[in-house]
Amino acid sequence: ESEIAQLRIRTLAANQEVTQLRGRNAELKSENDRLRRRGQAEGNHDVLPVVMTATVDLSCIDSGVIAQISSFLGTARELLNLALTC
């Protein structure tokens, strides 16, 4: 019965979280609608593109991975071509 009680407690907590998230979702939808109406009232504006960049920390790569890539490529020329594409 202890396990059932724990499951009921977790279910209750999950249901409370769902209720909170639904409320937050409704708030955000309302804010989006308000911002859309305000934007339409101000006139038609061009949408600016969103540019996302990703940075990869190569210091975390294991040297074994580099060895596997090197052995797969085979020649220094292929490795150079790969380096030039990065």
Chimera marker file (.cmm) of the C-alpha trace (Angstrom):
<marker_set name="trace">
<marker id="1" x="0.000" y="0.000" z="0.000" r="1" g="1" b="0" radius="0.5"/>
<marker id="2" x="2.922" y="2.302" z="0.588" r="1" g="1" b="0" radius="0.5"/>
<marker id="3" x="3.818" y="2.122" z="-3.099" r="1" g="1" b="0" radius="0.5"/>
<marker id="4" x="0.235" y="2.939" z="-4.091" r="1" g="1" b="0" radius="0.5"/>
<marker id="5" x="0.217" y="5.900" z="-1.704" r="1" g="1" b="0" radius="0.5"/>
<marker id="6" x="3.473" y="7.172" z="-3.204" r="1" g="1" b="0" radius="0.5"/>
<marker id="7" x="2.043" y="6.825" z="-6.711" r="1" g="1" b="0" radius="0.5"/>
<marker id="8" x="-1.050" y="8.769" z="-5.680" r="1" g="1" b="0" radius="0.5"/>
<marker id="9" x="1.102" y="11.529" z="-4.190" r="1" g="1" b="0" radius="0.5"/>
<marker id="10" x="3.193" y="11.737" z="-7.376" r="1" g="1" b="0" radius="0.5"/>
<marker id="11" x="0.049" y="11.741" z="-9.507" r="1" g="1" b="0" radius="0.5"/>
<marker id="12" x="-1.427" y="14.562" z="-7.434" r="1" g="1" b="0" radius="0.5"/>
<marker id="13" x="1.807" y="16.558" z="-7.756" r="1" g="1" b="0" radius="0.5"/>
<marker id="14" x="1.901" y="15.948" z="-11.512" r="1" g="1" b="0" radius="0.5"/>
<marker id="15" x="-1.726" y="17.046" z="-11.862" r="1" g="1" b="0" radius="0.5"/>
<marker id="16" x="-0.980" y="20.232" z="-9.919" r="1" g="1" b="0" radius="0.5"/>
<marker id="17" x="1.987" y="20.940" z="-12.181" r="1" g="1" b="0" radius="0.5"/>
<marker id="18" x="-0.150" y="20.351" z="-15.278" r="1" g="1" b="0" radius="0.5"/>
<marker id="19" x="-2.728" y="22.810" z="-13.922" r="1" g="1" b="0" radius="0.5"/>
<marker id="20" x="-0.021" y="25.422" z="-13.298" r="1" g="1" b="0" radius="0.5"/>
<marker id="21" x="1.464" y="24.907" z="-16.760" r="1" g="1" b="0" radius="0.5"/>
<marker id="22" x="-1.949" y="25.220" z="-18.399" r="1" g="1" b="0" radius="0.5"/>
<marker id="23" x="-2.461" y="28.497" z="-16.558" r="1" g="1" b="0" radius="0.5"/>
<marker id="24" x="0.958" y="29.768" z="-17.650" r="1" g="1" b="0" radius="0.5"/>
<marker id="25" x="0.217" y="28.648" z="-21.216" r="1" g="1" b="0" radius="0.5"/>
<marker id="26" x="-3.036" y="30.629" z="-21.168" r="1" g="1" b="0" radius="0.5"/>
<marker id="27" x="-1.163" y="33.699" z="-19.872" r="1" g="1" b="0" radius="0.5"/>
<marker id="28" x="1.409" y="33.420" z="-22.665" r="1" g="1" b="0" radius="0.5"/>
<marker id="29" x="-1.267" y="32.969" z="-25.332" r="1" g="1" b="0" radius="0.5"/>
<marker id="30" x="-3.024" y="36.059" z="-24.039" r="1" g="1" b="0" radius="0.5"/>
<marker id="31" x="0.229" y="38.018" z="-24.110" r="1" g="1" b="0" radius="0.5"/>
<marker id="32" x="0.956" y="36.818" z="-27.660" r="1" g="1" b="0" radius="0.5"/>
<marker id="33" x="-2.501" y="37.933" z="-28.780" r="1" g="1" b="0" radius="0.5"/>
<marker id="34" x="-1.998" y="41.330" z="-27.137" r="1" g="1" b="0" radius="0.5"/>
<marker id="35" x="1.401" y="41.779" z="-28.808" r="1" g="1" b="0" radius="0.5"/>
<marker id="36" x="-0.019" y="40.717" z="-32.182" r="1" g="1" b="0" radius="0.5"/>
<marker id="37" x="-2.845" y="43.237" z="-31.915" r="1" g="1" b="0" radius="0.5"/>
<marker id="38" x="-0.389" y="45.962" z="-30.907" r="1" g="1" b="0" radius="0.5"/>
<marker id="39" x="1.872" y="45.060" z="-33.835" r="1" g="1" b="0" radius="0.5"/>
<marker id="40" x="-1.024" y="45.182" z="-36.274" r="1" g="1" b="0" radius="0.5"/>
<marker id="41" x="-2.075" y="48.574" z="-34.937" r="1" g="1" b="0" radius="0.5"/>
<marker id="42" x="1.436" y="49.940" z="-35.500" r="1" g="1" b="0" radius="0.5"/>
<marker id="43" x="1.471" y="48.870" z="-39.122" r="1" g="1" b="0" radius="0.5"/>
<marker id="44" x="3.015" y="46.152" z="-41.185" r="1" g="1" b="0" radius="0.5"/>
<marker id="45" x="6.698" y="45.593" z="-40.447" r="1" g="1" b="0" radius="0.5"/>
<marker id="46" x="9.193" y="43.307" z="-42.087" r="1" g="1" b="0" radius="0.5"/>
<marker id="47" x="10.174" y="40.296" z="-40.044" r="1" g="1" b="0" radius="0.5"/>
<marker id="48" x="13.852" y="40.213" z="-39.199" r="1" g="1" b="0" radius="0.5"/>
<marker id="49" x="15.640" y="36.912" z="-39.706" r="1" g="1" b="0" radius="0.5"/>
<marker id="50" x="16.748" y="34.992" z="-36.653" r="1" g="1" b="0" radius="0.5"/>
<marker id="51" x="20.374" y="33.931" z="-36.765" r="1" g="1" b="0" radius="0.5"/>
<marker id="52" x="21.472" y="31.152" z="-34.469" r="1" g="1" b="0" radius="0.5"/>
<marker id="53" x="25.055" y="30.091" z="-34.017" r="1" g="1" b="0" radius="0.5"/>
<marker id="54" x="26.442" y="27.020" z="-32.366" r="1" g="1" b="0" radius="0.5"/>
<marker id="55" x="29.799" y="26.767" z="-30.662" r="1" g="1" b="0" radius="0.5"/>
<marker id="56" x="31.472" y="23.432" z="-30.129" r="1" g="1" b="0" radius="0.5"/>
<marker id="57" x="34.185" y="22.965" z="-27.532" r="1" g="1" b="0" radius="0.5"/>
<marker id="58" x="36.631" y="20.640" z="-29.293" r="1" g="1" b="0" radius="0.5"/>
<marker id="59" x="38.770" y="20.286" z="-26.172" r="1" g="1" b="0" radius="0.5"/>
<marker id="60" x="36.209" y="17.799" z="-24.857" r="1" g="1" b="0" radius="0.5"/>
<marker id="61" x="36.755" y="15.365" z="-27.759" r="1" g="1" b="0" radius="0.5"/>
<marker id="62" x="38.556" y="12.193" z="-26.819" r="1" g="1" b="0" radius="0.5"/>
<marker id="63" x="41.776" y="11.560" z="-28.748" r="1" g="1" b="0" radius="0.5"/>
<marker id="64" x="40.433" y="8.098" z="-29.621" r="1" g="1" b="0" radius="0.5"/>
<marker id="65" x="37.693" y="9.709" z="-31.683" r="1" g="1" b="0" radius="0.5"/>
<marker id="66" x="40.287" y="11.695" z="-33.616" r="1" g="1" b="0" radius="0.5"/>
<marker id="67" x="42.247" y="8.496" z="-34.243" r="1" g="1" b="0" radius="0.5"/>
<marker id="68" x="39.136" y="6.744" z="-35.548" r="1" g="1" b="0" radius="0.5"/>
<marker id="69" x="38.324" y="9.632" z="-37.869" r="1" g="1" b="0" radius="0.5"/>
<marker id="70" x="41.900" y="9.722" z="-39.116" r="1" g="1" b="0" radius="0.5"/>
<marker id="71" x="41.985" y="5.981" z="-39.780" r="1" g="1" b="0" radius="0.5"/>
<marker id="72" x="38.671" y="6.176" z="-41.594" r="1" g="1" b="0" radius="0.5"/>
<marker id="73" x="39.855" y="8.962" z="-43.876" r="1" g="1" b="0" radius="0.5"/>
<marker id="74" x="43.086" y="7.218" z="-44.651" r="1" g="1" b="0" radius="0.5"/>
<marker id="75" x="45.153" y="9.890" z="-46.382" r="1" g="1" b="0" radius="0.5"/>
<marker id="76" x="46.455" y="13.245" z="-45.284" r="1" g="1" b="0" radius="0.5"/>
<marker id="77" x="44.731" y="14.841" z="-48.292" r="1" g="1" b="0" radius="0.5"/>
<marker id="78" x="41.322" y="13.568" z="-47.182" r="1" g="1" b="0" radius="0.5"/>
<marker id="79" x="42.013" y="14.798" z="-43.658" r="1" g="1" b="0" radius="0.5"/>
<marker id="80" x="43.006" y="18.196" z="-45.055" r="1" g="1" b="0" radius="0.5"/>
<marker id="81" x="39.807" y="18.341" z="-47.101" r="1" g="1" b="0" radius="0.5"/>
<marker id="82" x="37.778" y="17.560" z="-43.976" r="1" g="1" b="0" radius="0.5"/>
<marker id="83" x="39.602" y="20.270" z="-42.032" r="1" g="1" b="0" radius="0.5"/>
<marker id="84" x="38.915" y="22.787" z="-44.799" r="1" g="1" b="0" radius="0.5"/>
<marker id="85" x="35.182" y="22.081" z="-44.641" r="1" g="1" b="0" radius="0.5"/>
<marker id="86" x="34.997" y="22.946" z="-40.933" r="1" g="1" b="0" radius="0.5"/>
<link id1="1" id2="2" r="1" g="1" b="0" radius="0.2"/>
<link id1="2" id2="3" r="1" g="1" b="0" radius="0.2"/>
<link id1="3" id2="4" r="1" g="1" b="0" radius="0.2"/>
<link id1="4" id2="5" r="1" g="1" b="0" radius="0.2"/>
<link id1="5" id2="6" r="1" g="1" b="0" radius="0.2"/>
<link id1="6" id2="7" r="1" g="1" b="0" radius="0.2"/>
<link id1="7" id2="8" r="1" g="1" b="0" radius="0.2"/>
<link id1="8" id2="9" r="1" g="1" b="0" radius="0.2"/>
<link id1="9" id2="10" r="1" g="1" b="0" radius="0.2"/>
<link id1="10" id2="11" r="1" g="1" b="0" radius="0.2"/>
<link id1="11" id2="12" r="1" g="1" b="0" radius="0.2"/>
<link id1="12" id2="13" r="1" g="1" b="0" radius="0.2"/>
<link id1="13" id2="14" r="1" g="1" b="0" radius="0.2"/>
<link id1="14" id2="15" r="1" g="1" b="0" radius="0.2"/>
<link id1="15" id2="16" r="1" g="1" b="0" radius="0.2"/>
<link id1="16" id2="17" r="1" g="1" b="0" radius="0.2"/>
<link id1="17" id2="18" r="1" g="1" b="0" radius="0.2"/>
<link id1="18" id2="19" r="1" g="1" b="0" radius="0.2"/>
<link id1="19" id2="20" r="1" g="1" b="0" radius="0.2"/>
<link id1="20" id2="21" r="1" g="1" b="0" radius="0.2"/>
<link id1="21" id2="22" r="1" g="1" b="0" radius="0.2"/>
<link id1="22" id2="23" r="1" g="1" b="0" radius="0.2"/>
<link id1="23" id2="24" r="1" g="1" b="0" radius="0.2"/>
<link id1="24" id2="25" r="1" g="1" b="0" radius="0.2"/>
<link id1="25" id2="26" r="1" g="1" b="0" radius="0.2"/>
<link id1="26" id2="27" r="1" g="1" b="0" radius="0.2"/>
<link id1="27" id2="28" r="1" g="1" b="0" radius="0.2"/>
<link id1="28" id2="29" r="1" g="1" b="0" radius="0.2"/>
<link id1="29" id2="30" r="1" g="1" b="0" radius="0.2"/>
<link id1="30" id2="31" r="1" g="1" b="0" radius="0.2"/>
<link id1="31" id2="32" r="1" g="1" b="0" radius="0.2"/>
<link id1="32" id2="33" r="1" g="1" b="0" radius="0.2"/>
<link id1="33" id2="34" r="1" g="1" b="0" radius="0.2"/>
<link id1="34" id2="35" r="1" g="1" b="0" radius="0.2"/>
<link id1="35" id2="36" r="1" g="1" b="0" radius="0.2"/>
<link id1="36" id2="37" r="1" g="1" b="0" radius="0.2"/>
<link id1="37" id2="38" r="1" g="1" b="0" radius="0.2"/>
<link id1="38" id2="39" r="1" g="1" b="0" radius="0.2"/>
<link id1="39" id2="40" r="1" g="1" b="0" radius="0.2"/>
<link id1="40" id2="41" r="1" g="1" b="0" radius="0.2"/>
<link id1="41" id2="42" r="1" g="1" b="0" radius="0.2"/>
<link id1="42" id2="43" r="1" g="1" b="0" radius="0.2"/>
<link id1="43" id2="44" r="1" g="1" b="0" radius="0.2"/>
<link id1="44" id2="45" r="1" g="1" b="0" radius="0.2"/>
<link id1="45" id2="46" r="1" g="1" b="0" radius="0.2"/>
<link id1="46" id2="47" r="1" g="1" b="0" radius="0.2"/>
<link id1="47" id2="48" r="1" g="1" b="0" radius="0.2"/>
<link id1="48" id2="49" r="1" g="1" b="0" radius="0.2"/>
<link id1="49" id2="50" r="1" g="1" b="0" radius="0.2"/>
<link id1="50" id2="51" r="1" g="1" b="0" radius="0.2"/>
<link id1="51" id2="52" r="1" g="1" b="0" radius="0.2"/>
<link id1="52" id2="53" r="1" g="1" b="0" radius="0.2"/>
<link id1="53" id2="54" r="1" g="1" b="0" radius="0.2"/>
<link id1="54" id2="55" r="1" g="1" b="0" radius="0.2"/>
<link id1="55" id2="56" r="1" g="1" b="0" radius="0.2"/>
<link id1="56" id2="57" r="1" g="1" b="0" radius="0.2"/>
<link id1="57" id2="58" r="1" g="1" b="0" radius="0.2"/>
<link id1="58" id2="59" r="1" g="1" b="0" radius="0.2"/>
<link id1="59" id2="60" r="1" g="1" b="0" radius="0.2"/>
<link id1="60" id2="61" r="1" g="1" b="0" radius="0.2"/>
<link id1="61" id2="62" r="1" g="1" b="0" radius="0.2"/>
<link id1="62" id2="63" r="1" g="1" b="0" radius="0.2"/>
<link id1="63" id2="64" r="1" g="1" b="0" radius="0.2"/>
<link id1="64" id2="65" r="1" g="1" b="0" radius="0.2"/>
<link id1="65" id2="66" r="1" g="1" b="0" radius="0.2"/>
<link id1="66" id2="67" r="1" g="1" b="0" radius="0.2"/>
<link id1="67" id2="68" r="1" g="1" b="0" radius="0.2"/>
<link id1="68" id2="69" r="1" g="1" b="0" radius="0.2"/>
<link id1="69" id2="70" r="1" g="1" b="0" radius="0.2"/>
<link id1="70" id2="71" r="1" g="1" b="0" radius="0.2"/>
<link id1="71" id2="72" r="1" g="1" b="0" radius="0.2"/>
<link id1="72" id2="73" r="1" g="1" b="0" radius="0.2"/>
<link id1="73" id2="74" r="1" g="1" b="0" radius="0.2"/>
<link id1="74" id2="75" r="1" g="1" b="0" radius="0.2"/>
<link id1="75" id2="76" r="1" g="1" b="0" radius="0.2"/>
<link id1="76" id2="77" r="1" g="1" b="0" radius="0.2"/>
<link id1="77" id2="78" r="1" g="1" b="0" radius="0.2"/>
<link id1="78" id2="79" r="1" g="1" b="0" radius="0.2"/>
<link id1="79" id2="80" r="1" g="1" b="0" radius="0.2"/>
<link id1="80" id2="81" r="1" g="1" b="0" radius="0.2"/>
<link id1="81" id2="82" r="1" g="1" b="0" radius="0.2"/>
<link id1="82" id2="83" r="1" g="1" b="0" radius="0.2"/>
<link id1="83" id2="84" r="1" g="1" b="0" radius="0.2"/>
<link id1="84" id2="85" r="1" g="1" b="0" radius="0.2"/>
<link id1="85" id2="86" r="1" g="1" b="0" radius="0.2"/>
</marker_set>
